[in-house]
Amino acid sequence: MNKENIKKIQDRILELLPKNRRSEKSALLEYSCSELSRLVASWIKESEKNIHCFILKGDDVCGTQKSHDILVVIDENNKIYVIDPTIWQFFPDEKSILIGKFNSLNASIIATEEKYGGGWKISEDLKNISR
């Protein structure tokens, strides 16, 4: 995984939105975090063969009492990437879907809690998601 691949994935997400409404991505992506996280996991698996993906679920995200799903990707070097395909519903001005790159799962969860608030945990192993 690298920044270029993450940018390509981000562009693919935005291409799913109608061209005339791409500026409204926070509203258009509001209830699709779970589906888009799984879709992005399958896209990543197409190009990165030796990865492992998980859904990280947060509750009371940004003090909204809403739940939110994001993606954790562990690469072949055990580097951990936290990716939020629908980041704009909480952070409309964010430039990247990459939350961060970490050396441990615990560090990635702590960083996610610091950014979004609420409580976060691994909720699903996507090892069987199709490519």
Backbone hydrogen bonds, N-H to C=O, Kabsch-Sander energy under -0.5 kcal/mol:
donor,donor_aa,acceptor,acceptor_aa,energy
6,I,2,N,-2.2
7,K,3,K,-2.5
8,K,4,E,-2.1
9,I,5,N,-2.1
10,Q,6,I,-2.5
11,D,7,K,-2.5
12,R,8,K,-2.0
13,I,9,I,-2.2
14,L,10,Q,-2.3
15,E,11,D,-1.8
16,L,12,R,-0.7
16,L,13,I,-1.3
17,L,14,L,-1.3
21,R,18,P,-2.2
22,R,19,K,-1.0
24,E,21,R,-2.0
25,K,22,R,-1.0
27,A,24,E,-1.0
28,L,24,E,-2.1
29,L,25,K,-1.9
30,E,27,A,-0.9
32,S,29,L,-1.6
36,L,32,S,-2.7
37,S,33,C,-2.1
38,R,34,S,-1.7
39,L,35,E,-2.3
40,V,36,L,-2.8
41,A,37,S,-2.0
42,S,38,R,-2.0
43,W,39,L,-2.1
44,I,40,V,-2.7
45,K,41,A,-2.2
46,E,42,S,-1.1
47,S,43,W,-0.9
47,S,44,I,-0.8
48,E,44,I,-3.0
49,K,47,S,-0.6
51,I,49,K,-0.8
52,H,74,I,-2.0
54,F,72,V,-2.3
55,I,124,E,-2.7
56,L,54,F,-0.5
56,L,70,I,-2.6
57,K,55,I,-0.6
57,K,121,K,-2.9
58,G,68,H,-3.0
59,D,119,G,-2.3
61,V,66,K,-2.4
62,C,116,Y,-3.8
63,G,60,D,-1.5
64,T,61,V,-2.0
68,H,58,G,-2.1
70,I,56,L,-2.3
71,L,83,I,-3.1
72,V,54,F,-2.7
73,V,81,Y,-2.8
74,I,52,H,-3.0
75,D,73,V,-0.6
75,D,79,K,-2.4
78,N,75,D,-2.1
80,I,102,F,-2.8
81,Y,73,V,-3.0
81,Y,79,K,-0.5
82,V,100,G,-2.5
83,I,71,L,-3.0
83,I,81,Y,-0.6
84,D,97,I,-3.1
87,I,84,D,-1.6
89,Q,86,T,-2.0
90,F,87,I,-1.5
91,F,87,I,-2.6
94,E,91,F,-2.0
99,I,82,V,-3.2
99,I,97,I,-0.6
100,G,82,V,-1.2
102,F,80,I,-3.4
108,S,104,S,-1.8
109,I,105,L,-2.2
110,I,106,N,-2.4
111,A,107,A,-2.3
112,T,108,S,-1.9
113,E,109,I,-2.5
114,E,110,I,-2.2
115,K,111,A,-2.0
116,Y,112,T,-2.9
117,G,113,E,-2.2
119,G,59,D,-1.5
121,K,57,K,-1.9
123,S,55,I,-2.9
124,E,55,I,-1.2
126,L,53,C,-2.7
126,L,124,E,-0.5
129,I,126,L,-1.8
